[in-house]
Amino acid sequence: MSYKSKLQPRRKYGAESEASVLVDWLNAANPQHSSVQRVLTVREFLLRLELHTQQWRSFSAKEKASSKAAQLWQDAYMMFDQLNQLLQRYRMTPMLEMRLGEGGMPVNWRAPRRRGFVATIHSYLAPAREVDEPEAIQRILNLSRTPYLSYLRQCEQCKRWLYAIRSDQRFCTGKNCKQKHSQTGPSFKEERRKYMRDYRETLKEMSRIPSRHRRKPRKS
């Protein structure tokens, strides 16, 4: 393993079960669907609260008594209040989830009837089942209890959702999205223009060389 790879933080797979369901549900839905918009709004609030928490922890004991820290606390309190208002629309009951090969029985909260956008999620470890908006909300909340909520993101090229392997991952794996994105970026276009200018100049130089000085093709 290289020194650079050691510095890049890699996520753990403890939240894989939560994220995989969210990724499948988000990719199955129309991005403009109201269910998706509500789930992503909750995600945005959670990410902002996570950022506020990190900023608060970075303050020293003296700084936590400052006006800046007080404003940060007030903003976080307002976001908590707004987030709880959004969550009031959901009424869920606890349900045990069976996972073979894992210790314990995880508890998921699910609505008594399907609500919002419903997607059929397929898994090689379990039979296909339906996932609705309340369950997507529950998965988002579960993921927010880990350090990897921000790893649930969209590919910058194809805009499909993914669960990043590293904190700096920006594209899907196995779909050549990174290569496609680099070929449409300004740096690639500038390099391509420079290459073509140099290529045309080379052709011009070759055309000025007398024909007798050019290498004749070998006879077979």
N, CA, C and O of each residue as an XYZ file, in Angstrom:
880
protein
N       0.840     -1.195      0.000
C       0.000      0.000      0.000
C       0.877      1.247      0.000
O       1.821      1.342      0.784
N       0.564      2.216     -0.887
C       1.367      3.418     -0.993
C       1.110      4.340      0.186
O       0.132      4.200      0.920
N       2.042      5.307      0.343
C       1.907      6.272      1.427
C       0.658      7.129      1.232
O      -0.018      7.472      2.202
N       0.349      7.478     -0.034
C      -0.827      8.295     -0.319
C      -2.108      7.578      0.064
O      -3.014      8.180      0.640
N      -2.187      6.272     -0.259
C      -3.402      5.521      0.054
C      -3.615      5.405      1.546
O      -4.754      5.313      2.003
N      -2.521      5.406      2.327
C      -2.655      5.337      3.777
C      -3.283      6.610      4.340
O      -3.961      6.575      5.366
N      -3.050      7.738      3.655
C      -3.585      9.007      4.126
C      -5.050      9.185      3.780
O      -5.744      9.964      4.433
N      -5.540      8.481      2.764
C      -6.924      8.633      2.353
C      -7.835      7.820      3.274
O      -7.702      6.600      3.357
N      -8.761      8.492      3.967
C      -9.656      7.758      4.869
C     -10.618      6.887      4.092
O     -11.234      7.337      3.126
N     -10.745      5.665      4.503
C     -11.692      4.748      3.889
C     -12.841      4.497      4.850
O     -12.644      4.360      6.058
N     -14.043      4.439      4.294
C     -15.194      4.218      5.158
C     -15.248      2.759      5.591
O     -14.727      1.875      4.910
N     -15.872      2.527      6.709
C     -16.094      1.179      7.177
C     -17.417      0.677      6.597
O     -18.229      1.463      6.108
N     -17.619     -0.607      6.657
C     -18.813     -1.177      6.048
C     -19.941     -1.381      7.061
O     -20.901     -2.103      6.791
N     -19.819     -0.741      8.231
C     -20.854     -0.892      9.234
C     -22.190     -0.322      8.822
O     -23.225     -0.786      9.299
N     -22.201      0.699      7.925
C     -23.440      1.336      7.486
C     -23.842      0.914      6.080
O     -24.712      1.530      5.464
N     -23.215     -0.128      5.582
C     -23.479     -0.563      4.209
C     -24.933     -0.956      4.003
O     -25.514     -0.633      2.967
N     -25.532     -1.645      4.968
C     -26.915     -2.094      4.807
C     -27.876     -0.922      4.714
O     -28.839     -0.970      3.949
N     -27.623      0.143      5.491
C     -28.480      1.323      5.432
C     -28.298      2.039      4.096
O     -29.273      2.384      3.429
N     -27.049      2.256      3.717
C     -26.759      3.048      2.524
C     -27.190      2.348      1.242
O     -27.680      3.004      0.322
N     -27.018      1.032      1.161
C     -27.362      0.319     -0.072
C     -28.845      0.428     -0.382
O     -29.230      0.563     -1.544
N     -29.684      0.370      0.654
C     -31.128      0.525      0.459
C     -31.446      1.937     -0.018
O     -32.255      2.123     -0.927
N     -30.808      2.932      0.596
C     -31.032      4.321      0.194
C     -30.598      4.570     -1.245
O     -31.302      5.234     -2.006
N     -29.442      4.038     -1.615
C     -28.935      4.214     -2.977
C     -29.914      3.625     -3.987
O     -30.236      4.268     -4.986
N     -30.389      2.407     -3.734
C     -31.336      1.758     -4.655
C     -32.650      2.537     -4.723
O     -33.213      2.711     -5.804
N     -33.136      3.005     -3.577
C     -34.401      3.736     -3.542
C     -34.288      5.063     -4.287
O     -35.176      5.407     -5.067
N     -33.218      5.807     -4.061
C     -33.027      7.098     -4.720
C     -32.843      6.940     -6.230
O     -33.368      7.740     -7.005
N     -32.102      5.915     -6.650
C     -31.874      5.715     -8.079
C     -33.108      5.203     -8.802
O     -33.223      5.361    -10.018
N     -34.035      4.589     -8.068
C     -35.262      4.085     -8.695
C     -36.312      5.173     -8.862
O     -37.242      5.020     -9.655
N     -36.174      6.260     -8.129
C     -37.197      7.303     -8.115
C     -36.897      8.414     -9.117
O     -35.756      8.616     -9.532
N     -37.954      9.124     -9.488
C     -37.801     10.357    -10.258
C     -37.214     11.420     -9.331
O     -37.764     11.652     -8.254
N     -36.109     12.076     -9.718
C     -35.488     13.060     -8.818
C     -36.425     14.176     -8.379
O     -36.218     14.786     -7.331
N     -37.472     14.449     -9.188
C     -38.406     15.523     -8.864
C     -39.578     15.052     -8.017
O     -40.438     15.857     -7.660
N     -39.631     13.770     -7.688
C     -40.742     13.247     -6.883
C     -40.712     13.898     -5.500
O     -39.646     14.106     -4.922
N     -41.896     14.216     -4.983
C     -41.984     14.892     -3.684
C     -41.374     14.056     -2.562
O     -40.817     14.609     -1.614
N     -41.474     12.729     -2.659
C     -40.878     11.858     -1.639
C     -39.362     12.026     -1.612
O     -38.755     12.112     -0.544
N     -38.762     12.070     -2.798
C     -37.313     12.229     -2.886
C     -36.899     13.596     -2.345
O     -35.907     13.706     -1.625
N     -37.649     14.621     -2.685
C     -37.328     15.965     -2.217
C     -37.378     16.053     -0.694
O     -36.536     16.709     -0.080
N     -38.362     15.393     -0.084
C     -38.457     15.427      1.382
C     -37.302     14.673      2.031
O     -36.730     15.141      3.015
N     -36.955     13.512      1.485
C     -35.839     12.733      2.033
C     -34.533     13.501      1.910
O     -33.728     13.520      2.841
N     -34.320     14.136      0.759
C     -33.082     14.890      0.552
C     -33.043     16.154      1.407
O     -31.966     16.613      1.788
N     -34.214     16.717      1.709
C     -34.258     17.868      2.614
C     -33.811     17.458      4.018
O     -33.050     18.171      4.672
N     -34.293     16.303      4.469
C     -33.858     15.785      5.775
C     -32.357     15.527      5.761
O     -31.659     15.851      6.722
N     -31.861     14.946      4.675
C     -30.417     14.690      4.552
C     -29.637     15.996      4.644
O     -28.607     16.054      5.316
N     -30.117     17.051      3.973
C     -29.421     18.331      3.989
C     -29.383     18.923      5.394
O     -28.355     19.456      5.812
N     -30.478     18.834      6.117
C     -30.504     19.316      7.493
C     -29.502     18.547      8.357
O     -28.780     19.143      9.156
N     -29.462     17.239      8.194
C     -28.554     16.406      8.986
C     -27.090     16.732      8.680
O     -26.257     16.769      9.586
N     -26.780     16.968      7.407
C     -25.411     17.320      7.040
C     -25.018     18.673      7.617
O     -23.888     18.853      8.071
N     -25.940     19.618      7.600
C     -25.648     20.936      8.173
C     -25.459     20.844      9.687
O     -24.589     21.506     10.251
N     -26.271     20.026     10.331
C     -26.100     19.838     11.770
C     -24.769     19.160     12.076
O     -24.118     19.481     13.071
N     -24.369     18.228     11.228
C     -23.080     17.554     11.402
C     -21.937     18.557     11.296
O     -20.977     18.498     12.065
N     -22.044     19.476     10.342
C     -21.024     20.511     10.175
C     -20.988     21.438     11.389
O     -19.910     21.798     11.863
N     -22.161     21.824     11.892
C     -22.220     22.670     13.084
C     -21.578     21.967     14.283
O     -20.878     22.595     15.077
N     -21.822     20.669     14.405
C     -21.250     19.913     15.512
C     -19.727     19.894     15.435
O     -19.043     20.057     16.445
N     -19.204     19.695     14.224
C     -17.753     19.688     14.044
C     -17.144     21.043     14.389
O     -16.087     21.115     15.017
N     -17.819     22.125     13.972
C     -17.326     23.457     14.293
C     -17.357     23.710     15.800
O     -16.429     24.297     16.357
N     -18.415     23.267     16.446
C     -18.547     23.449     17.901
C     -17.425     22.712     18.635
O     -16.835     23.252     19.570
N     -17.135     21.496     18.217
C     -16.093     20.705     18.874
C     -14.710     21.307     18.668
O     -13.809     21.089     19.478
N     -14.539     22.067     17.585
C     -13.225     22.657     17.318
C     -12.952     23.871     18.207
O     -11.809     24.314     18.315
N     -13.993     24.410     18.841
C     -13.798     25.554     19.725
C     -13.101     25.128     21.006
O     -13.309     24.022     21.505
N     -12.292     26.001     21.519
C     -11.700     25.779     22.839
C     -12.730     26.117     23.912
O     -13.803     26.641     23.610
N     -12.400     25.815     25.161
C     -13.330     26.111     26.258
C     -13.647     27.604     26.324
O     -14.779     27.994     26.612
N     -12.642     28.432     26.054
C     -12.854     29.877     26.082
C     -13.713     30.332     24.914
O     -14.579     31.194     25.072
N     -13.472     29.748     23.728
C     -14.225     30.142     22.533
C     -15.691     29.746     22.624
O     -16.543     30.402     22.025
N     -16.001     28.675     23.369
C     -17.393     28.240     23.498
C     -18.237     29.245     24.274
O     -19.465     29.167     24.257
N     -17.585     30.188     24.957
C     -18.303     31.242     25.665
C     -18.419     32.508     24.825
O     -18.942     33.516     25.300
N     -17.939     32.469     23.581
C     -17.945     33.657     22.728
C     -19.299     33.820     22.039
O     -20.130     32.912     22.052
N     -19.504     34.997     21.435
C     -20.748     35.277     20.716
C     -20.870     34.414     19.462
O     -21.975     34.052     19.055
N     -19.726     34.085     18.849
C     -19.741     33.226     17.656
C     -20.258     31.834     18.001
O     -21.048     31.261     17.250
N     -19.820     31.291     19.124
C     -20.283     29.974     19.547
C     -21.759     30.025     19.922
O     -22.498     29.075     19.664
N     -22.190     31.124     20.527
C     -23.601     31.266     20.894
C     -24.486     31.307     19.656
O     -25.572     30.727     19.646
N     -24.026     31.990     18.612
C     -24.782     32.051     17.364
C     -24.842     30.684     16.695
O     -25.873     30.294     16.147
N     -23.732     29.964     16.745
C     -23.689     28.617     16.191
C     -24.681     27.709     16.904
O     -25.380     26.920     16.268
N     -24.738     27.823     18.223
C     -25.669     27.023     19.015
C     -27.112     27.376     18.674
O     -27.962     26.493     18.567
N     -27.386     28.659     18.504
C     -28.741     29.093     18.171
C     -29.164     28.592     16.799
O     -30.297     28.146     16.618
N     -28.245     28.665     15.823
C     -28.553     28.159     14.476
C     -28.834     26.660     14.502
O     -29.758     26.184     13.841
N     -28.033     25.919     15.268
C     -28.239     24.469     15.371
C     -29.589     24.159     16.014
O     -30.288     23.240     15.589
N     -29.952     24.928     17.039
C     -31.239     24.716     17.716
C     -32.398     24.943     16.747
O     -33.370     24.187     16.758
N     -32.304     25.978     15.911
C     -33.351     26.269     14.934
C     -33.449     25.149     13.899
O     -34.547     24.775     13.488
N     -32.297     24.613     13.478
C     -32.311     23.514     12.515
C     -32.923     22.256     13.123
O     -33.673     21.544     12.455
N     -32.603     21.980     14.398
C     -33.220     20.845     15.083
C     -34.738     20.995     15.091
O     -35.464     20.031     14.846
N     -35.214     22.206     15.374
C     -36.651     22.454     15.439
C     -37.299     22.249     14.072
O     -38.358     21.627     13.977
N     -36.675     22.765     13.016
C     -37.210     22.599     11.668
C     -37.198     21.134     11.234
O     -38.139     20.655     10.602
N     -36.127     20.436     11.580
C     -36.018     19.021     11.226
C     -37.092     18.201     11.932
O     -37.709     17.328     11.321
N     -37.316     18.475     13.201
C     -38.345     17.739     13.936
C     -39.730     18.016     13.378
O     -40.589     17.134     13.391
N     -39.958     19.218     12.891
C     -41.237     19.525     12.257
C     -41.425     18.699     10.988
O     -42.524     18.217     10.714
N     -40.353     18.536     10.217
C     -40.428     17.708      9.010
C     -40.723     16.251      9.353
O     -41.454     15.571      8.633
N     -40.149     15.776     10.457
C     -40.296     14.364     10.827
C     -41.654     14.053     11.447
O     -42.008     12.883     11.598
N     -42.418     15.079     11.808
C     -43.715     14.846     12.436
C     -44.725     14.206     11.492
O     -45.721     13.648     11.953
N     -44.496     14.272     10.199
C     -45.425     13.695      9.233
C     -45.348     12.162      9.205
O     -46.212     11.506      8.623
N     -44.323     11.601      9.831
C     -44.123     10.153      9.768
C     -44.588      9.488     11.066
O     -44.227      9.924     12.159
N     -45.379      8.446     10.935
C     -45.831      7.639     12.065
C     -45.381      6.206     11.814
O     -45.855      5.553     10.885
N     -44.465      5.719     12.646
C     -43.870      4.408     12.379
C     -43.876      3.548     13.634
O     -43.927      4.053     14.755
N     -43.824      2.250     13.423
C     -43.769      1.284     14.522
C     -42.500      0.450     14.384
O     -42.006      0.269     13.271
N     -41.964     -0.062     15.488
C     -40.723     -0.849     15.402
C     -40.975     -2.225     14.787
O     -41.986     -2.870     15.066
N     -40.047     -2.656     13.955
C     -40.103     -3.979     13.335
C     -38.698     -4.558     13.333
O     -37.741     -3.872     12.975
N     -38.574     -5.805     13.730
C     -37.280     -6.476     13.725
C     -36.894     -6.853     12.302
O     -37.744     -7.230     11.496
N     -35.613     -6.749     12.006
C     -35.097     -7.103     10.682
C     -34.139     -8.268     10.827
O     -33.197     -8.207     11.617
N     -34.376     -9.335     10.064
C     -33.526    -10.516     10.133
C     -32.324    -10.339      9.208
O     -32.473    -10.021      8.028
N     -31.131    -10.551      9.763
C     -29.903    -10.514      8.977
C     -29.081    -11.741      9.311
O     -28.572    -11.876     10.423
N     -28.955    -12.628      8.352
C     -28.202    -13.854      8.565
C     -26.720    -13.550      8.695
O     -26.185    -12.706      7.976
N     -26.063    -14.239      9.609
C     -24.628    -14.096      9.759
C     -24.204    -12.879     10.546
O     -23.009    -12.594     10.629
N     -25.148    -12.146     11.133
C     -24.807    -10.974     11.921
C     -25.391    -11.126     13.321
O     -26.453    -11.720     13.505
N     -24.692    -10.588     14.287
C     -25.165    -10.678     15.655
C     -26.316     -9.735     15.927
O     -26.358     -8.633     15.382
N     -27.254    -10.156     16.768
C     -28.382     -9.295     17.134
C     -29.425     -9.198     16.042
O     -29.247     -9.708     14.935
N     -30.521     -8.531     16.378
C     -31.611     -8.326     15.433
C     -31.882     -6.829     15.345
O     -32.495     -6.270     16.255
N     -31.443     -6.157     14.272
C     -31.644     -4.715     14.148
C     -33.128     -4.352     14.124
O     -33.960     -5.112     13.629
N     -33.435     -3.194     14.662
C     -34.815     -2.709     14.694
C     -34.961     -1.561     13.713
O     -34.213     -0.585     13.769
N     -35.926     -1.681     12.816
C     -36.266     -0.603     11.895
C     -37.680     -0.127     12.195
O     -38.558     -0.916     12.541
N     -37.881      1.179     12.054
C     -39.208      1.745     12.257
C     -39.880      1.910     10.905
O     -39.329      2.542     10.004
N     -41.083      1.338     10.763
C     -41.771      1.357      9.481
C     -43.206      1.818      9.654
O     -43.834      1.595     10.689
N     -43.709      2.467      8.610
C     -45.093      2.943      8.624
C     -46.039      1.759      8.494
O     -45.703      0.778      7.829
N     -47.230      1.827      9.122
C     -48.179      0.711      9.027
C     -48.671      0.468      7.606
O     -49.102     -0.641      7.289
N     -48.616      1.470      6.754
C     -48.979      1.281      5.345
C     -47.973      2.038      4.484
O     -47.332      2.985      4.941
N     -47.843      1.605      3.226
C     -46.870      2.210      2.334
C     -47.241      3.658      2.030
O     -48.400      3.970      1.759
N     -46.234      4.543      2.080
C     -46.470      5.951      1.823
C     -45.403      6.501      0.897
O     -44.256      6.052      0.897
N     -45.816      7.495      0.100
C     -44.873      8.137     -0.805
C     -44.418      7.214     -1.919
O     -45.116      6.265     -2.275
N     -43.246      7.495     -2.468
C     -42.703      6.667     -3.538
C     -42.285      5.308     -2.989
O     -41.619      5.220     -1.958
N     -42.685      4.250     -3.691
C     -42.371      2.879     -3.283
C     -41.534      2.224     -4.374
O     -41.915      2.230     -5.544
N     -40.395      1.659     -3.989
C     -39.513      0.967     -4.937
C     -39.319     -0.464     -4.474
O     -39.270     -0.737     -3.275
N     -39.209     -1.376     -5.427
C     -38.914     -2.771     -5.119
C     -37.395     -2.949     -5.125
O     -36.739     -2.787     -6.154
N     -36.856     -3.282     -3.960
C     -35.412     -3.416     -3.796
C     -35.039     -4.892     -3.849
O     -35.607     -5.710     -3.126
N     -34.085     -5.226     -4.706
C     -33.625     -6.599     -4.852
C     -32.280     -6.762     -4.143
O     -31.433     -5.870     -4.195
N     -32.092     -7.884     -3.494
C     -30.848     -8.191     -2.804
C     -30.532     -9.657     -2.987
O     -31.422    -10.507     -2.970
N     -29.233     -9.951     -3.167
C     -28.838    -11.349     -3.349
C     -28.876    -12.129     -2.035
O     -28.802    -13.358     -2.042
N     -28.991    -11.418     -0.904
C     -29.043    -12.089      0.394
C     -30.463    -12.258      0.922
O     -30.684    -12.992      1.885
N     -31.428    -11.582      0.299
C     -32.801    -11.632      0.801
C     -33.762    -11.480     -0.374
O     -33.383    -10.957     -1.422
N     -35.000    -11.932     -0.207
C     -35.982    -11.766     -1.281
C     -36.298    -10.292     -1.523
O     -36.106     -9.452     -0.644
N     -36.781     -9.993     -2.716
C     -37.129     -8.614     -3.063
C     -38.230     -8.105     -2.132
O     -39.123     -8.856     -1.740
N     -38.151     -6.827     -1.789
C     -39.176     -6.242     -0.926
C     -39.356     -4.777     -1.286
O     -38.523     -4.176     -1.964
N     -40.463     -4.216     -0.816
C     -40.800     -2.836     -1.132
C     -40.266     -1.883     -0.065
O     -40.335     -2.161      1.132
N     -39.742     -0.774     -0.523
C     -39.227      0.265      0.369
C     -39.946      1.567      0.029
O     -40.009      1.957     -1.137
N     -40.489      2.240      1.043
C     -41.228      3.475      0.818
C     -40.495      4.669      1.430
O     -39.376      4.534      1.924
N     -41.133      5.830      1.391
C     -40.523      7.056      1.902
C     -40.212      7.000      3.392
O     -39.103      7.367      3.781
N     -41.145      6.553      4.259
C     -40.814      6.490      5.689
C     -39.597      5.616      5.996
O     -38.798      5.950      6.871
N     -39.455      4.497      5.279
C     -38.285      3.653      5.526
C     -37.009      4.340      5.049
O     -35.960      4.209      5.678
N     -37.097      5.076      3.931
C     -35.924      5.826      3.463
C     -35.520      6.867      4.501
O     -34.332      7.095      4.728
N     -36.509      7.499      5.131
C     -36.227      8.467      6.190
C     -35.526      7.787      7.366
O     -34.558      8.314      7.915
N     -36.026      6.618      7.741
C     -35.420      5.882      8.844
C     -33.982      5.496      8.525
O     -33.110      5.560      9.392
N     -33.736      5.096      7.281
C     -32.371      4.727      6.884
C     -31.445      5.942      6.927
O     -30.288      5.833      7.331
N     -31.957      7.092      6.511
C     -31.165      8.319      6.574
C     -30.806      8.642      8.020
O     -29.667      9.005      8.313
N     -31.777      8.510      8.925
C     -31.523      8.793     10.339
C     -30.502      7.813     10.920
O     -29.630      8.202     11.697
N     -30.619      6.544     10.537
C     -29.643      5.554     11.001
C     -28.243      5.880     10.492
O     -27.263      5.759     11.226
N     -28.160      6.296      9.229
C     -26.860      6.620      8.644
C     -26.251      7.855      9.303
O     -25.030      7.978      9.389
N     -27.104      8.769      9.768
C     -26.599      9.988     10.411
C     -25.943      9.697     11.757
O     -25.240     10.549     12.299
N     -26.165      8.510     12.296
C     -25.529      8.129     13.559
C     -24.118      7.602     13.340
O     -23.418      7.275     14.298
N     -23.703      7.521     12.094
C     -22.345      7.096     11.739
C     -21.592      8.306     11.176
O     -22.206      9.343     10.927
N     -20.281      8.193     10.972
C     -19.536      9.313     10.364
C     -19.645      9.358      8.841
O     -18.904     10.104      8.201
N     -20.558      8.571      8.238
C     -20.522      8.391      6.789
C     -21.765      8.892      6.064
O     -22.036      8.459      4.944
N     -22.520      9.789      6.675
C     -23.694     10.321      5.987
C     -23.293     11.056      4.712
O     -23.979     10.938      3.696
N     -22.205     11.804      4.745
C     -21.768     12.556      3.570
C     -21.247     11.649      2.454
O     -21.072     12.106      1.324
N     -21.000     10.378      2.751
C     -20.527      9.441      1.733
C     -21.667      9.007      0.808
O     -21.426      8.426     -0.251
N     -22.899      9.288      1.209
C     -24.045      9.085      0.326
C     -24.137     10.316     -0.563
O     -24.506     11.394     -0.098
N     -23.807     10.160     -1.832
C     -23.687     11.322     -2.723
C     -24.010     10.933     -4.164
O     -24.210      9.759     -4.474
N     -24.056     11.932     -5.030
C     -24.314     11.700     -6.441
C     -23.021     11.702     -7.243
O     -22.089     12.448     -6.943
N     -22.980     10.856     -8.265
C     -21.867     10.856     -9.207
C     -21.887     12.180     -9.962
O     -22.948     12.600    -10.425
N     -20.758     12.838    -10.098
C     -20.690     14.138    -10.759
C     -20.915     14.039    -12.267
O     -21.166     15.052    -12.920
N     -20.828     12.833    -12.827
C     -21.011     12.671    -14.263
C     -22.423     12.218    -14.612
O     -23.127     12.916    -15.343
N     -22.849     11.072    -14.107
C     -24.151     10.519    -14.491
C     -25.270     10.889    -13.514
O     -26.441     10.631    -13.793
N     -24.920     11.494    -12.366
C     -25.868     11.960    -11.356
C     -26.604     10.844    -10.627
O     -27.572     11.110     -9.914
N     -26.161      9.597    -10.793
C     -26.745      8.514    -10.015
C     -26.161      8.534     -8.603
O     -25.039      8.992     -8.386
N     -26.946      8.028     -7.647
C     -26.508      8.019     -6.259
C     -25.563      6.843     -6.020
O     -25.677      5.791     -6.649
N     -24.630      7.052     -5.094
C     -23.673      6.014     -4.745
C     -23.298      6.162     -3.279
O     -23.579      7.180     -2.647
N     -22.658      5.124     -2.754
C     -22.103      5.164     -1.401
C     -20.601      5.095     -1.558
O     -20.052      4.042     -1.883
N     -19.929      6.223     -1.329
C     -18.509      6.362     -1.657
C     -17.642      5.412     -0.841
O     -17.908      5.166      0.335
N     -16.611      4.888     -1.473
C     -15.635      4.040     -0.793
C     -14.653      4.903     -0.013
O     -14.194      4.517      1.062
N     -14.329      6.093     -0.568
C     -13.414      7.032      0.083
C     -14.090      8.397      0.188
O     -15.060      8.681     -0.515
N     -13.569      9.218      1.061
C     -14.157     10.541      1.246
C     -13.990     11.425      0.018
O     -14.749     12.378     -0.157
N     -12.999     11.125     -0.847
C     -12.754     11.946     -2.026
C     -13.340     11.345     -3.304
O     -13.079     11.860     -4.391
N     -14.118     10.277     -3.205
C     -14.703      9.657     -4.397
C     -15.804     10.547     -4.954
O     -16.700     10.964     -4.220
N     -15.740     10.840     -6.257
C     -16.709     11.736     -6.887
C     -17.501     11.078     -8.010
O     -18.471     11.653     -8.503
N     -17.091      9.867     -8.420
C     -17.715      9.241     -9.573
C     -18.057      7.777     -9.283
O     -17.534      7.167     -8.351
N     -18.949      7.240    -10.111
C     -19.295      5.821    -10.028
C     -18.057      4.975    -10.323
O     -17.105      5.437    -10.951
N     -18.092      3.748     -9.864
C     -17.033      2.802    -10.193
C     -17.550      1.843    -11.258
O     -18.691      1.386    -11.190
N     -16.713      1.542    -12.235
C     -17.078      0.563    -13.251
C     -17.933      1.101    -14.382
O     -18.374      0.321    -15.225
N     -18.190      2.421    -14.436
C     -19.010      2.980    -15.515
C     -18.247      4.007    -16.352
O     -18.841      4.672    -17.200
N     -16.953      4.141    -16.125
C     -16.107      5.084    -16.859
C     -16.567      6.527    -16.693
O     -16.280      7.371    -17.542
N     -17.280      6.816    -15.607
C     -17.776      8.172    -15.397
C     -16.641      9.159    -15.165
O     -16.706     10.303    -15.616
N     -15.608      8.723    -14.466
C     -14.476      9.617    -14.215
C     -13.792      9.983    -15.515
O     -13.433     11.143    -15.722
N     -13.605      9.002    -16.403
C     -12.954      9.256    -17.686
C     -13.814     10.167    -18.557
O     -13.299     11.088    -19.192
N     -15.126      9.914    -18.591
C     -16.030     10.743    -19.392
C     -16.027     12.182    -18.891
O     -16.047     13.126    -19.681
N     -16.001     12.339    -17.565
C     -16.020     13.681    -16.987
C     -14.734     14.438    -17.327
O     -14.772     15.628    -17.642
N     -13.599     13.740    -17.263
C     -12.322     14.397    -17.559
C     -12.234     14.803    -19.020
O     -11.564     15.781    -19.350
N     -12.912     14.054    -19.914
C     -12.864     14.357    -21.348
C     -13.789     15.500    -21.735
O     -13.719     15.997    -22.859
N     -14.644     15.920    -20.831
C     -15.533     17.046    -21.106
C     -15.135     18.291    -20.322
O     -15.746     19.347    -20.483
N     -14.121     18.175    -19.480
C     -13.685     19.307    -18.664
C     -12.820     20.274    -19.440
O     -12.279     19.910    -20.484
N     -12.673     21.511    -18.954
C     -11.875     22.531    -19.656
C     -10.405     22.169    -19.789
O      -9.784     22.506    -20.797
N      -9.828     21.490    -18.797
C      -8.403     21.144    -18.877
C      -8.151     20.145    -20.000
O      -7.162     20.250    -20.726
N      -9.066     19.164    -20.137
C      -8.902     18.178    -21.214
C      -9.027     18.859    -22.578
O      -8.249     18.581    -23.491
N     -10.017     19.758    -22.711
C     -10.215     20.437    -23.991
C      -9.011     21.295    -24.354
O      -8.623     21.366    -25.520
N      -8.418     21.949    -23.351
C      -7.237     22.779    -23.606
C      -6.054     21.918    -24.033
O      -5.313     22.284    -24.945
N      -5.875     20.768    -23.370
C      -4.794     19.859    -23.750
C      -5.014     19.310    -25.155
O      -4.064     19.137    -25.918
N      -6.277     19.037    -25.492
C      -6.594     18.531    -26.825
C      -6.301     19.580    -27.894
O      -5.765     19.253    -28.952
N      -6.652     20.848    -27.621
C      -6.368     21.919    -28.571
C      -4.864     22.094    -28.768
O      -4.398     22.290    -29.891
N      -4.113     22.022    -27.675
C      -2.659     22.158    -27.762
C      -2.066     21.015    -28.581
O      -1.170     21.220    -29.399
N      -2.582     19.806    -28.345
C      -2.082     18.647    -29.095
C      -2.338     18.826    -30.594
O      -1.467     18.553    -31.420
N      -3.554     19.292    -30.934
C      -3.883     19.450    -32.353
C      -3.059     20.575    -32.982
O      -2.678     20.469    -34.147
N      -2.772     21.656    -32.236
C      -1.923     22.720    -32.771
C      -0.522     22.187    -33.073
O       0.039     22.440    -34.139
N       0.036     21.437    -32.103
C       1.364     20.857    -32.299
C       1.370     19.874    -33.466
O       2.331     19.808    -34.233
N       0.279     19.111    -33.588
C       0.189     18.119    -34.660
C       0.157     18.803    -36.027
O       0.809     18.349    -36.967
N      -0.610     19.903    -36.136
C      -0.686     20.625    -37.401
C       0.653     21.280    -37.743
O       1.058     21.316    -38.905
N       1.334     21.797    -36.717
C       2.652     22.386    -36.961
C       3.638     21.330    -37.452
O       4.462     21.603    -38.325
N       3.553     20.133    -36.893
C       4.427     19.040    -37.334
C       4.163     18.690    -38.789
O       5.102     18.458    -39.550
N       2.892     18.648    -39.184
C       2.540     18.353    -40.576
C       3.084     19.424    -41.515
O       3.565     19.116    -42.605
N       3.007     20.691    -41.086
C       3.529     21.776    -41.910
C       5.040     21.638    -42.103
O       5.558     21.791    -43.209
N       5.739     21.341    -40.991
C       7.186     21.168    -41.070
C       7.556     20.026    -41.993
O       8.510     20.127    -42.764
N       6.807     18.945    -41.917
C       7.088     17.791    -42.787
C       6.837     18.121    -44.242
O       7.525     17.608    -45.125
N       5.848     18.983    -44.504
C       5.553     19.331    -45.898
C       6.646     20.187    -46.528
O       6.759     20.241    -47.753
N       7.456     20.862    -45.701
C       8.538     21.701    -46.214
C       9.804     20.908    -46.531
O      10.702     21.411    -47.207
N       9.874     19.707    -46.060
C      11.049     18.874    -46.318
C      11.017     18.380    -47.760
O      10.008     17.818    -48.184
N      12.099     18.573    -48.533
C      12.118     18.084    -49.919
C      11.854     16.588    -49.978
O      12.235     15.842    -49.076
N      11.223     16.175    -51.006
C      10.815     14.780    -51.126
C      12.008     13.835    -51.146
O      11.899     12.699    -50.684
N      13.140     14.282    -51.671
C      14.307     13.403    -51.756
C      14.910     13.137    -50.382
O      15.651     12.171    -50.200
N      14.581     14.022    -49.386
C      15.120     13.832    -48.043
C      14.219     12.966    -47.172
O      14.570     12.565    -46.062
N      13.053     12.700    -47.725
C      12.152     11.867    -46.947
C      12.533     10.407    -47.071
O      13.032      9.970    -48.107
N      12.302      9.684    -46.046
C      12.644      8.253    -46.037
C      11.691      7.522    -46.957
O      10.471      7.643    -46.851
N      12.282      6.759    -47.865
C      11.451      5.989    -48.786
C      10.988      4.713    -48.091
O      11.717      4.114    -47.300
N       9.778      4.319    -48.402
C       9.283      3.077    -47.787
C      10.083      1.878    -48.254
O      10.515      1.814    -49.405
N      10.272      0.946    -47.367
C      10.987     -0.280    -47.717
C      10.189     -1.122    -48.680
O       8.961     -1.195    -48.615
N      10.936     -1.771    -49.595
C      10.287     -2.709    -50.498
C      10.170     -4.053    -49.822
O      11.108     -4.537    -49.188
N       9.019     -4.640    -49.967
C       8.812     -5.957    -49.334
C       9.481     -7.044    -50.156
O       9.422     -8.218    -49.792
